Amino acid sequence: MITKPQPEEFNPFYNTYISKVPDGDVVELLKSLKDSSYHLFSTLSDEKANHAYAEGKWTIKEAVGHMIDTERTFAYRLFCFSRDTVDLPGFDQEVYINNANFNARTIQSLAAEFRATRESNIYMVESLTDEQLNRKGIASGNPATVRALVYMLAGHELHHLAIIKERYLVG
């Protein structure tokens, strides 16, 4: 089982995500979230998924697209760090959203892409050795271990699911 990372293994900003991950098996959580998030997203209508809860906020489709982008980014980082100590650039979520076309897609397409992306990442995470989980690299100018990035995958999803449920799917 992958143990929770210690505070020195990641930038304090990411505690926002890591602290949301409950005690237990993080890989089983990733598997469970893959299915529950897919179900939640795929049962929404496109009309509902095109909704933004306030002016200047993302639509649900854009939020799901952001979750996919971030899933890929964190997974790429953990892949690279598990193989070699590297220094990777950051990414600007607003630039990524503005250069994507999430609102033109169906929510069912985005849900399927999220599930497929997560499925692939689960295979990668399950293949990691203890030595690889402890390896460290630099992303956005900050050190992080592979283990911390695994927890960030789950925590980032939990963070955005809470926002979607509290701000988009009320009433």
C-alpha positions in Angstrom: 0.0 0.0 0.0 1.2 3.5 -0.8 1.7 5.5 2.3 0.6 9.1 2.6 3.5 11.6 1.8 5.2 13.6 4.4 5.0 17.5 4.2 8.6 17.7 3.0 7.7 15.7 -0.1 5.6 18.4 -1.8 5.0 22.1 -2.0 2.6 23.2 0.9 0.1 24.4 -1.8 -0.6 20.8 -2.7 -1.7 20.0 0.8 -5.1 21.4 -0.4 -5.4 18.2 -2.4 -3.4 15.7 -0.3 -5.3 16.5 2.9 -8.6 15.5 1.2 -7.4 12.0 0.6 -8.8 9.8 3.4 -6.7 7.1 5.2 -6.6 3.8 3.4 -5.5 2.5 0.0 -5.1 5.4 -2.4 -5.0 3.0 -5.4 -8.4 1.6 -4.4 -9.6 5.2 -4.0 -8.4 6.1 -7.5 -10.3 3.0 -8.9 -13.5 3.9 -7.0 -13.4 7.5 -8.1 -12.8 6.5 -11.7 -16.1 4.7 -11.7 -18.1 7.1 -9.5 -16.9 10.2 -11.3 -17.6 8.6 -14.7 -21.2 7.8 -13.5 -21.7 11.3 -12.2 -20.5 13.0 -15.4 -22.0 10.6 -17.9 -25.5 11.0 -16.5 -25.5 14.8 -16.8 -27.3 16.3 -19.7 -25.3 18.6 -22.1 -27.6 21.4 -21.0 -26.6 21.0 -17.4 -22.9 20.4 -18.2 -22.8 23.7 -20.1 -23.8 25.5 -16.9 -21.4 27.8 -15.0 -22.6 28.7 -11.5 -21.4 32.3 -11.8 -20.1 34.8 -14.4 -16.5 34.1 -15.3 -16.6 30.6 -13.8 -16.0 27.4 -15.8 -18.9 25.3 -17.0 -19.1 21.7 -15.8 -17.6 20.6 -19.1 -14.6 22.9 -18.6 -14.2 21.7 -15.0 -14.1 18.1 -16.2 -11.7 19.1 -19.0 -9.5 20.7 -16.4 -9.6 17.6 -14.3 -8.5 15.6 -17.4 -5.7 18.1 -18.1 -4.5 18.0 -14.5 -4.7 14.2 -14.3 -2.5 14.0 -17.4 -0.1 16.6 -16.0 0.3 15.0 -12.6 0.6 11.6 -14.2 3.3 12.8 -16.6 5.2 14.3 -13.7 5.0 11.1 -11.7 6.0 9.0 -14.7 9.1 11.2 -15.4 10.1 11.4 -11.7 9.8 7.6 -11.3 12.3 7.2 -14.1 14.7 10.1 -13.5 15.2 13.2 -11.4 14.0 16.0 -13.8 12.9 19.6 -13.7 9.5 20.1 -15.4 7.7 23.3 -16.2 4.4 24.3 -14.6 1.2 24.7 -16.5 -1.3 27.6 -16.5 -4.8 26.1 -16.1 -6.5 29.2 -17.6 -4.3 29.0 -20.8 -5.2 25.3 -21.1 -8.9 25.9 -20.7 -8.8 28.8 -23.2 -7.0 26.7 -25.7 -9.3 23.7 -25.4 -12.8 23.3 -26.8 -14.5 21.4 -24.0 -17.9 23.1 -24.4 -18.2 21.9 -27.9 -17.9 18.3 -26.8 -20.5 16.1 -25.2 -20.3 15.5 -21.5 -20.4 11.8 -22.2 -17.3 12.1 -24.3 -15.5 14.0 -21.6 -16.6 11.4 -19.0 -15.3 8.6 -21.1 -12.0 10.4 -21.6 -11.6 11.0 -17.9 -12.3 7.3 -17.2 -9.8 6.1 -19.9 -7.1 8.5 -18.7 -7.6 7.4 -15.1 -7.6 3.7 -16.1 -4.2 4.1 -17.8 -2.8 6.0 -14.8 -3.9 3.2 -12.4 -1.9 0.7 -14.4 1.2 2.9 -14.2 0.7 3.6 -10.4 0.3 -0.1 -9.7 3.6 -0.9 -11.4 5.6 1.5 -9.3 8.2 0.0 -6.8 8.8 1.5 -3.4 12.1 2.9 -4.7 10.2 4.7 -7.5 7.5 6.0 -5.2 10.3 7.7 -3.1 12.0 9.4 -6.1 11.7 13.1 -6.4 11.8 15.7 -9.2 11.0 19.4 -9.6 7.8 20.7 -11.2 6.9 24.4 -11.3 10.1 25.1 -9.4 9.0 22.9 -6.5 10.1 19.4 -5.4 7.7 16.5 -5.2 8.0 12.8 -4.7 6.2 10.3 -6.9 4.2 9.2 -3.9 3.0 12.8 -3.3 1.9 13.0 -7.0 -0.2 9.8 -6.6 -2.0 11.5 -3.7 -2.4 14.7 -5.7 -4.2 12.7 -8.4 -6.8 11.6 -5.9 -7.0 14.8 -4.0 -7.4 17.1 -7.0 -10.3 15.0 -8.1 -11.9 15.1 -4.7 -11.4 18.9 -4.6 -13.2 19.4 -7.9 -16.0 16.9 -7.2 -16.8 18.8 -4.0 -17.0 22.1 -5.9 -19.1 20.5 -8.7 -21.6 19.0 -6.2 -21.7 22.2 -4.0 -21.9 24.9 -6.6 -23.1 23.3 -9.9 -25.5 20.5 -8.9 -27.5 22.2 -6.1 -31.2 22.5 -6.4 
